[in-house]
Amino acid sequence: MSFPRSSGVLLHPTSLPGPYGIGDFGAEAYRFVDFLHSAGQRLWQVLPLNPTGYADSPFQCFSASAGNPMLISLERLADQKILSKEDLRTLPMFPAERVDYGAAIQFKRPLLQKAAANFFANAAGEDRSQFDQFCQANADWLDDFALFMSVKEAHDLVAWPFWPADIGRREAKAVESWSKKLASQIDAQKFFQFEFFQQWQDLRAYGRERVIRIIGDIPIYVAHDSADVWSNRQFFLLDDHGRPQKIAGVPPDYFSATGQLWGNPIYNWPLLKQTGYKWWVERIRAALRLYDFVRIDHFRGFEAFWEVPGGDLTAERGQWVKGPGRKLFAALRQELGDLPIIAENLGVITPEVEAIRHEFGFPGMAILQFAFGNDPQAPTFKPHNYVRDLVAYTGTHDNDTVVGWWSSGGGDSTRTPEDIEKEHSYARAYLGFKDDPIHWVLIRGIQRSVANTAIQPMQDILGLGSEARMNLPGTSSGNWKWRMKEGAATPELATRLKEMATIYDR
């Protein structure tokens, strides 16, 4: 698919400012869309919007189809009179520049439950009809997800293999029994999803009026502790107790000398093939209901994936195993038509991976931070080697910020002091600058390139250091917490971005 020349900003909604402990789809989200519009940006890239599980990671979610209820705006619920203004009057003292997930959930969850109770007590006519239509239209994933979350909460949030064996195996009698026992909780879960999708689509419509399109993100794998795996065990390599026989990760790389062990179960690709990849068709269909474009994380895993024995503590003993390759995307294109997919082709990329990407017209990625050092992909990350069919980034959610990368002594990487000195010297010579702010130097570097799409994280636009980093790969705590200060997206920043967008025809 051909992407028009444009630029945009990477900012996950949890990073928006606001008084309720976590960014949401409320007033600050609309202000951010206005900022993008005034800045001449045409794309807003977000991380997965699904309900987060382990370590609050948007890449380890309880469902690949459901939305994260923590993104629901309480103020909009009050505007609908599902909550009262009094409900929102007394707020905890939340930190302004990071998400305290525990405190935010503790505050917000009871109010969402109250909103659900009020809705079912008072909703009638059009409101109730819209809810019923939503449930019917999304029953293929919503029924399983609502039951999964309700049973999970009834068992103190433990992972589904540790539930009673009958419901863990989804035996028909157990499903029927728990569905009756937890009927009100299941209805509440469905209400959360109804509100999430209604608020998100309203926000998307506001963006479309201002020529803003959404780039979404889906990880190649789903979390083991998810409704997806619980309700589709046959499509994953699990033992009789529901534990992964093989788990996903990547081999040793720039970020870690022992590789990254993600822990997600590996797909049963032969069985998925027999079904015509229907599970994947529905997953992409669901993503395209949320987003205009979809970035697929770890795209190379479709050609060959790193498979680690279940129970290993590092990814070192893994091996490369062939994936479904082009056959999966042929099936997706046959069912869904032209696929607006961005392929995350970072890391160990083979000619076979690139052949699949080119056959289906998926733009790849280039990270300008990696262009000047010893990364094996450094040559392709240099702007003079860019092609038009490319999405260029200063950095991604997995990188340090540009300022942090430039000023750190190696940070998360395996770079030596000598490597860093050479990297800085080469970057100065290549980009032709001396004392200019490094974040604006790199932003200009991708903006003026031939790449059709240029994306900069909001942290880089603000010139923030490592304290604003979103994720450190290979670590399981302290991530996904950064929040933007209220008022940080200033008119002056918008003017500077718009000038670049105008100069470089974006």
LINTA-V597156 format. One record per pair of residues at least 12 apart in sequence whose C-alpha atoms are under 10 Angstrom apart, sorted by the first residue. I is the first residue (numbers start at 0). J is the second residue. Records with the same first field share a line. If there is no record, write none. Layout:
I = J  J
//
This chain:
0 = 337  338  339  340  341  359  360  361  362  388
1 = 339  360  361  362  387  388  389  451
2 = 292  339  340  341  360  361  362  387  388  389  390  450  451  452
3 = 387  388  450  451  452  505
4 = 41  387  388  390  449  450  451  452  453  500  503  504  505
5 = 39  40  41  42  390  446  450  451  452  453  454  500  503  504  505
6 = 35  39  40  41  42  43  390  391  392  445  446  450  451  452  453  454  455  496  499  500  503  504  505
7 = 35  36  38  39  40  41  42  43  44  211  212  213  214  392  446  452  453  454  455  456  457  496  500  505
8 = 35  40  41  42  43  44  45  214  392  453  454  455  456  457  458  459  460
9 = 42  43  44  45  46  214  392  394  395  396  454  455  456  457  458  459
10 = 31  43  44  45  46  396  455  456  457  458  469  482  483
11 = 23  43  44  45  46  47  48  57  215  396  456  457  469  479  481  482
12 = 24  25  27  28  31  44  45  46  47  48  70  482
13 = 28  45  46  48  69  70  97  98  479  480  481  482  483
14 = 28  96  97  98  457  469  479  480  481  482  483  484
15 = 27  28  30  31  96  97  98  481  482  483  484  485
16 = 28  31  95  96  97  98  481  482  483  484  485  486  487
17 = 93  95  482  483  484  485
18 = 87  90  91  92  93  94  95  485
19 = 69  72  73  74  87  90  91  92  93  94  95  98  102  103  104  106  107
20 = 69  90  91  92  93  94  95  96  97  98  99  100  101  102  103  104  106  107  482
21 = 69  70  72  93  94  95  96  97  98  99  100  102  103  104  107  480  481  482
22 = 69  70  71  72  97  98  482  483
23 = 67  68  69  70  71  72  73  74  195  198  199
24 = 69  70  71  72  73  74  75  195  198  199  200  201  202
25 = 70  71  72  73  74  75  76  198  199  202
26 = 72  74  75  202
27 = 485  486
28 = 72  202  206
29 = 201  202  203  205  206
30 = 486  488
31 = 43  206  488
32 = 202  203  205  206  207  209  210  211
33 = 205  206  209  211  493
34 = 488  489  490  492  493  494
35 = 206  209  210  211  488  493  496  497
36 = 206  208  209  210  211  493  497
37 = 209  490  492  493  494  496  497
38 = 488  489  490  491  492  493  494  495  496  497  498  499  500  501
39 = 209  210  211  493  494  495  496  497  498  499  500  501  505
40 = 209  210  211  212  453  454  493  496  497  499  500  505
41 = 206  207  209  210  211  212  213  452  500  505
42 = 206  210  211  212  213  214  291  292  452  453  454
43 = 206  211  212  213  214  215  454  455  456
44 = 212  213  214  215  216  290  292  293  294  454  455  456
45 = 213  214  215  216  290  293  294  396
46 = 58  214  215  216  217  218  294  396
47 = 59  60  63  66  67  214  215  216  217  218  286  289  293  294
48 = 60  63  64  65  66  67  68  69  70  195  199  215  216  217  286  289
49 = 61  62  63  64  65  66  67  68  69  70  217
50 = 62  63  64  65  66  67  68  69  70  225
51 = 66  67  68  69  222  225
52 = 67  156  222  224  225
53 = 222  224  475  476
54 = 100  474  475  476  477  478  479
55 = 100  101  475  476  477  478  479  480
56 = 470  475  476  478  479  480
57 = 216  217  218  479
58 = 216  217  218  219  220  221  222  261  296
59 = 218  220  221  222  223  224  225  261  262  263
60 = 218  221  222  223  224  225  226  227
61 = 144  147  148  221  222  223  224  225  226  227  228  229
62 = 140  141  143  144  147  148  221  222  224  225  226  227  228
63 = 140  144  217  218  220  221  222  225  226  227  282  283  285  286
64 = 137  139  140  141  144  192  226  227  281  282  283  284  285  286  288  289
65 = 137  140  141  144  145  189  191  192  193  195  196  226  285
66 = 191  192  193  194  195  196  199  289
67 = 191  192  195  196
68 = 104  107  108  111  188  190  191  192  193  194  195  196
69 = 100  103  104  107  108  111  191  195
70 = 194  195  198  199
71 = 107  111  191  192  194  195  196  197  198  199
72 = 107  111  194  195  198  199
73 = 86  87  107  110  111  114
74 = 86  87
75 = 194  198
76 = 110  111  114  194  198
77 = 114
79 = 118
80 = 114  117  118
81 = 110  111  113  114  115  116  117  118  119  121  122
82 = 110  111  113  114  115  117  118
83 = 114
86 = 110  113
87 = 107  110
90 = 106
91 = 103  106
94 = 482
95 = 481  482  483  484  485
96 = 466  467  480  481  482  483  484  485
97 = 466  467  478  479  480  481  482  483  484
98 = 478  479  480  481  482
99 = 477  480  481
100 = 479  480
111 = 187  188  190  191  194
112 = 184  187  188  190  191
113 = 187
114 = 187  190  191
115 = 183  184  186  187  188  189  190  191  194
116 = 183  184  186  187  190
118 = 187  190
119 = 183  186  187  190
129 = 193  197
130 = 189  190  192  193  194  197
131 = 189  190  193
132 = 193
133 = 189  190  192  193  196  197
134 = 186  189  190  192  193
137 = 189  192  193  285
138 = 189
139 = 281
140 = 226  227  230  281  282  285
141 = 185  188  189  192  193  226
142 = 178  185  186  188  189  226
143 = 169  174  185  226  227  229  230
144 = 185  188  189  192  225  226  227  229  230
145 = 178  181  182  184  185  186  187  188  189  190  191  192  226
146 = 174  177  178  181  182  184  185  186  188  189  226
147 = 159  166  167  169  174  177  178  185  188  224  225  226  227  229  230
148 = 184  185  188  225  226
149 = 177  178  180  181  182  183  184  185  186  187  188
150 = 162  166  167  174  177  178  180  181  184  185
151 = 224  225  226
152 = 184
153 = 177  181  184
156 = 224
157 = 224
158 = 223  224  225  229
159 = 223  224  225  226  228  229  241  242
160 = 223  224  229  239  240  241  242
161 = 240  241
164 = 240
166 = 229
167 = 229  230  240  241
168 = 229  230  232  239  240  241
169 = 229  230  231  232
196 = 288  289
199 = 289
200 = 288  289  290
203 = 289  290  291
211 = 291
212 = 290  291  292
213 = 289  290  291  292  293
214 = 287  289  290  291  292  293  294  339  340  341
215 = 286  287  289  290  291  292  293  294  295  340  341
216 = 286  289  290  292  293  294  295  296  340  341  343
217 = 282  283  286  293  294  295  296  297
218 = 294  295  296  297  298  343
219 = 263  294  295  296  297  298  299  300  301
220 = 246  247  248  261  262  263  264  265  266  295  296  297  300
221 = 262  263  264  265  266
222 = 261  262  263  264
223 = 235  237  241  242  243  246  262  263  264  265
224 = 241  242  263  264
227 = 278
228 = 241  263  264  266
229 = 241
231 = 278
232 = 266  267
233 = 266  267  270  271
234 = 264  265  266  267  268  269  270  271  278
235 = 263  264  265  266  267  268  270  271
236 = 264  265  266  267  268  309
237 = 264  265  266  267  309
238 = 309
242 = 264  309  310
243 = 262  263  264  265  308  309  310
244 = 264  265  306  307  308  309  310
245 = 262  263  264  265  266  305  306  307  308  309  310  311  317
246 = 260  261  262  263  264  265  266  305  306  307  308  309  310  311  314  317
247 = 259  260  261  262  263  264  265  266  300  304  305  306  307  308  309  314  317
248 = 260  261  262  263  264  265  297  300  304  305  306  307  313  314  315  317  473
249 = 261  297  300  304  305  306  307  313  314  315  317  318  319  346  347
250 = 304  305  306  307  313  314  315  316  317  318  319  346  347
251 = 313  314  315
252 = 346  347  374  375  412  413
253 = 346  373  374  375  411  412  413  414
254 = 397  398  410  411  412  413  414  471  472  473
255 = 314  411  412  413  472  473
256 = 313  314  315  412  413
257 = 312  313  314  315  316  473
258 = 313  314  315  316  317  472  473
259 = 312  313  314  315  472  473  474
260 = 305  306  307  311  312  313  314  315  317  472  473  474
261 = 307  313  314  472  473  474  475
262 = 307  309  310  311  312  313  314
263 = 309
264 = 306  307  309
265 = 304  305  306  307  309
266 = 322
267 = 322
268 = 301  321  322  323  327
269 = 322  323
271 = 323  327
272 = 323  326  327  330
275 = 326  327  330  331  334
276 = 323  326  327  328  330  331
277 = 327  330  331  334
279 = 327  328  330  331
280 = 327  328  330  331  332  333  334  335
281 = 331  334  335
283 = 295  331  335  338  340
284 = 331  334  335
287 = 335  338  339  340
290 = 339
291 = 339  340
292 = 338  339  340  341
293 = 338  339  340  341  342
294 = 339  340  341  342  343  361  362  363  364
295 = 340  341  342  343  344
296 = 341  342  343  344  345
297 = 342  343  344  345  346
298 = 341  342  343  344  345  348  352  353  355  356  363
299 = 322  324  342  343  344  345  346  347  348  349  351  352  353  355  356
300 = 319  320  321  322  323  324  344  348  352
301 = 320  321  322  323  324  325  326  327  328  352  355
302 = 319  320  321  322  323  324  325  327  348  349  351  352  353  354  355
303 = 318  319  320  321  322  323  324  348  349  351  352
304 = 317  318  319  320  321  322
305 = 317  318  319  320  321  322
306 = 318  319  320  321
307 = 319
313 = 473
324 = 351  352  354  355
325 = 351  352  354  355  356  358  359
326 = 355
328 = 355  356  358  359
329 = 358  359
332 = 359
337 = 359  360
338 = 359  360  361
339 = 359  360  361  362
340 = 356  359  360  361  362  363
341 = 356  360  361  362  363  364  388  389  390
342 = 356  360  361  362  363  364  389  390
343 = 356  361  362  363  364  365  390
344 = 356  362  363  364  365
345 = 363  364  365  366  375  376
346 = 374  375  376
347 = 375  376
348 = 375  376
357 = 388
360 = 388
361 = 388  389
362 = 386  387  388  389  390  391  450  451  452
363 = 386  388  389  390  391
364 = 379  380  385  388  389  390  391  392  450  452  453
365 = 377  379  380  381  382  385  389  390  391  392  393  394  395  445  450  453
366 = 379  380  381  382  390  391  392  393  394  395  398  445  454
367 = 379  380  381  382  391  392  393  394  401  426  441  442  444  445
368 = 380  381  392  393  394  395  398  399  400  401  404  405  422  426  441
369 = 381  393  394  398  404  422
370 = 382  422  425  426  429
371 = 418  419  421  422  423  424  425  426  427  429
372 = 414  418  419  420  421  422  423  425  426
373 = 413  414  418  419  421  422
374 = 414
380 = 392
381 = 429  444  445  448
382 = 429  430  444  445  447  448  449  450
383 = 448  449
384 = 448  449  450
385 = 445  448  449  450  451
386 = 448  449  450  451
387 = 448  449  450  451  452
388 = 449  450  451  452
389 = 449  450  451  452  453
390 = 445  450  451  452  453  454
391 = 442  444  445  446  448  449  450  451  452  453  454  455
392 = 441  442  444  445  446  450  452  453  454  455  456
393 = 438  439  440  441  442  443  444  445  446  453  454  455  456  459  460
394 = 441  442  454  455  456  458  459
395 = 454  455  456  468  469  470
396 = 456  458  468  469  470  471  472  479
397 = 468  469  470  471  472  473  478
398 = 411  412  465  468  469  470  471  472
399 = 411  412  458  459  463  464  465  466  467  468  469  470  471
400 = 438  456  457  458  459  460  462  463  464  465  466  467  468  469
401 = 437  438  439  440  441  442  455  456  458  459  460  462  463  464  465  468
402 = 436  437  438  439  458  459  461  462  463  464  465  467
403 = 438  459  462  463  464  465  466  467  468
404 = 419  437  464  465
405 = 419  422  423  437  438  464  465
406 = 419  423  437  464  465
407 = 419  464  465
408 = 420
410 = 465  471
411 = 471  472  473
426 = 441
427 = 440
430 = 443  444
436 = 462
437 = 459  462
438 = 455  458  459  460  461  462  463  464
439 = 459  460  461  462  495  496
441 = 455  459
442 = 454  455  456  459  460  496  499
443 = 496  499  500  503
445 = 503
446 = 496  499  500  502  503  504  505
447 = 499  500  502  503  504  505
448 = 503
449 = 503
451 = 504  505
452 = 505
453 = 500  505
456 = 469
457 = 483  487  488
458 = 481  482  483
460 = 488  492  493  495  496
461 = 483  487  488  489  492
466 = 481
467 = 479  480  481  482  483
468 = 480  481
469 = 481  482
//
